[in-house]
Amino acid sequence: MLFDPNLLEPSAVYKLMTGAIIPRPIGWIATVSEDGINNLAPFSYFNAAGEDPPHIMFSVNRANHTNKDTLINILANGQFVVNMVTENTVEQMNTTAQSVPAEVDEFVLAGVTPLPSVKVKPMRVAESPVQLECELVHHYFLEDHKNGGSCIIIGRIVMMHFDDAVLLDNYKINLETYKPIARLAGSNYAKLGELFSIKRG
């Protein structure tokens, strides 16, 4: 089958992309409004962008040409925290995926504990074993969209927080204790399955 995305309904393009480009890590993004209200929301158009220096990227959908609170806050103050989602926090993460008024504190809504960051204003999720404090370096609004498109955010990691329980020697991550969750399509998520190694030639 051949699909020209320009000839498909946006919902069809979304289903094809989110069903095929899997698994995707989830960036649980914490921000704070200019009024000091905490915001917390998950994004699965998310990944590492580079390590020299360390950057991450994620994309915020702009349905109905409307900026989400996450994007509004980042564009206002240029800071955010990435909290990685694990088996222990997936239910709380899902709670923060719902649309709620800007005055609602999603830390309270999800029942997670806010921790002060070291270099940025947004709080960290205490229950997440990996938290990355970030500063905005670039944002780009996708062009030629039909319903608002998306805004790609690139942030520089300025401080990393790792729970001792997920660390091994020489800065390696213990996957047995980390237990990350990945996004699939629809309401589906995935745990780590069988692991295998292939050495590079």
C-alpha positions as CSV (number, residue, x, y, z in Angstrom):
1,M,0.0,0.0,0.0
2,L,1.1,3.5,-0.8
3,F,-0.1,6.5,1.2
4,D,0.4,10.1,0.2
5,P,0.0,12.0,3.6
6,N,-1.3,15.0,1.7
7,L,-4.3,13.0,0.5
8,L,-5.2,11.4,3.8
9,E,-7.3,12.6,6.7
10,P,-5.1,13.8,9.6
11,S,-6.5,11.0,11.8
12,A,-5.3,8.4,9.3
13,V,-1.8,9.9,9.2
14,Y,-1.7,9.9,13.0
15,K,-2.8,6.2,13.2
16,L,-0.2,5.1,10.7
17,M,2.7,7.0,12.3
18,T,1.9,6.2,15.9
19,G,1.3,2.6,15.1
20,A,4.4,2.1,13.0
21,I,7.0,4.3,14.8
22,I,7.2,2.3,18.0
23,P,8.2,1.9,20.8
24,R,8.6,5.6,21.8
25,P,10.0,6.8,25.1
26,I,7.7,9.1,27.1
27,G,8.9,12.5,28.2
28,W,6.9,13.5,31.3
29,I,7.4,17.2,31.0
30,A,7.1,19.5,34.1
31,T,6.8,23.3,33.6
32,V,5.6,26.2,35.7
33,S,3.3,29.1,34.6
34,E,4.1,32.7,35.1
35,D,1.6,32.6,38.0
36,G,3.6,29.8,39.7
37,I,1.2,27.0,38.8
38,N,2.8,23.6,38.3
39,N,2.1,21.7,35.0
40,L,2.8,18.1,34.2
41,A,2.1,16.3,30.9
42,P,3.4,13.3,28.9
43,F,4.7,13.5,25.4
44,S,5.7,10.5,23.3
45,Y,7.1,12.5,20.3
46,F,10.2,12.6,22.5
47,N,13.8,11.5,22.4
48,A,17.5,12.3,23.0
49,A,18.9,14.8,20.4
50,G,22.6,14.6,21.2
51,E,25.1,14.3,24.1
52,D,27.8,16.8,23.1
53,P,26.4,18.9,24.7
54,P,23.4,16.9,26.0
55,H,20.1,17.9,24.5
56,I,16.6,16.4,24.3
57,M,13.7,17.1,21.9
58,F,10.0,16.7,22.1
59,S,7.0,17.9,20.0
60,V,3.8,19.5,21.3
61,N,0.7,19.1,19.3
62,R,-1.3,22.3,18.6
63,A,-4.8,20.9,18.0
64,N,-7.3,23.6,16.9
65,H,-4.4,26.0,16.6
66,T,-4.1,26.2,20.4
67,N,-1.0,26.1,22.5
68,K,-1.0,23.6,25.3
69,D,0.0,24.8,28.8
70,T,3.3,23.1,28.5
71,L,4.2,25.1,25.4
72,I,2.9,28.3,26.8
73,N,5.0,27.9,29.9
74,I,8.2,27.0,28.1
75,L,7.9,29.9,25.6
76,A,7.3,32.2,28.6
77,N,10.2,31.2,30.8
78,G,12.4,28.8,28.7
79,Q,12.6,26.0,31.3
80,F,11.3,22.5,31.8
81,V,12.1,19.2,33.5
82,V,11.9,15.8,31.8
83,N,10.8,13.0,34.2
84,M,11.1,9.5,32.8
85,V,8.1,7.2,33.1
86,T,8.4,3.8,34.6
87,E,6.2,0.9,35.6
88,N,5.7,2.5,39.0
89,T,4.5,5.8,37.6
90,V,2.6,4.9,34.4
91,E,-0.9,5.3,36.1
92,Q,0.0,8.8,37.4
93,M,1.4,9.7,34.0
94,N,-1.8,8.6,32.3
95,T,-3.8,10.8,34.8
96,T,-1.8,13.9,33.6
97,A,-2.6,13.1,29.9
98,Q,-6.1,14.5,30.3
99,S,-7.0,18.0,29.4
100,V,-7.6,20.2,32.5
101,P,-7.8,23.9,33.1
102,A,-4.5,25.8,33.3
103,E,-5.1,26.6,37.0
104,V,-5.1,22.8,37.9
105,D,-1.8,21.6,39.4
106,E,-1.2,18.2,37.8
107,F,1.2,17.2,40.5
108,V,-1.7,17.3,42.9
109,L,-4.1,15.8,40.3
110,A,-1.8,12.8,39.8
111,G,-0.8,12.5,43.5
112,V,2.9,12.8,42.8
113,T,5.5,14.6,44.9
114,P,7.1,17.9,43.6
115,L,10.8,18.3,44.3
116,P,12.6,21.6,43.8
117,S,15.1,21.6,40.9
118,V,18.6,22.8,41.2
119,K,19.0,25.1,38.1
120,V,15.5,25.6,36.8
121,K,12.2,26.7,38.3
122,P,9.9,23.8,37.3
123,M,9.5,21.0,39.9
124,R,10.7,17.5,39.5
125,V,8.6,14.3,40.0
126,A,10.1,12.6,43.1
127,E,8.6,9.3,42.1
128,S,10.5,9.3,38.8
129,P,14.0,7.7,39.0
130,V,15.4,9.9,36.2
131,Q,14.8,13.7,36.0
132,L,16.5,16.0,33.5
133,E,16.5,19.8,34.1
134,C,16.4,21.6,30.8
135,E,16.7,25.0,29.3
136,L,15.1,25.9,25.9
137,V,17.5,26.5,23.1
138,H,15.3,26.3,20.1
139,H,11.7,25.9,19.0
140,Y,10.2,25.4,15.6
141,F,6.6,25.4,14.5
142,L,5.9,22.9,11.8
143,E,4.7,24.6,8.6
144,D,1.9,23.9,6.1
145,H,-0.4,22.4,8.8
146,K,-4.1,22.0,8.6
147,N,-5.2,22.2,12.2
148,G,-2.4,23.9,14.1
149,G,0.5,21.4,13.6
150,S,3.1,21.0,16.3
151,C,5.9,22.8,17.9
152,I,9.3,21.0,18.2
153,I,11.1,21.9,21.4
154,I,14.9,21.4,21.8
155,G,16.3,21.8,25.3
156,R,19.8,21.6,26.7
157,I,20.1,19.4,29.8
158,V,21.7,21.5,32.6
159,M,21.3,19.0,35.5
160,M,20.7,15.3,35.7
161,H,19.1,13.4,38.6
162,F,19.4,9.6,38.9
163,D,18.1,7.5,41.7
164,D,21.0,5.3,43.0
165,A,18.7,2.3,42.5
166,V,18.9,2.5,38.7
167,L,22.6,3.0,38.5
168,L,25.4,0.4,37.9
169,D,29.1,0.9,37.8
170,N,30.6,3.3,35.2
171,Y,27.4,5.3,34.7
172,K,25.5,2.4,33.3
173,I,21.7,2.0,33.8
174,N,20.2,-1.1,35.6
175,L,17.3,-2.0,33.4
176,E,16.0,-4.5,35.9
177,T,15.4,-1.7,38.4
178,Y,14.7,1.2,36.0
179,K,11.7,-0.6,34.3
180,P,10.9,2.1,31.7
181,I,7.6,2.3,29.9
182,A,7.2,2.9,26.1
183,R,4.3,4.3,24.1
184,L,2.7,2.4,21.4
185,A,-0.6,3.3,19.6
186,G,-4.0,4.1,21.0
187,S,-4.2,3.1,24.7
188,N,-1.3,0.7,24.4
189,Y,2.0,0.8,26.2
190,A,4.9,-1.6,26.5
191,K,7.4,-2.8,29.1
192,L,10.9,-4.0,28.2
193,G,10.6,-7.4,26.6
194,E,13.3,-9.9,25.8
195,L,16.7,-8.2,25.5
196,F,19.4,-9.3,23.0
197,S,22.8,-7.9,22.0
198,I,24.5,-7.5,18.6
199,K,28.2,-6.4,18.6
200,R,29.2,-3.9,16.0
201,G,31.7,-5.1,13.5
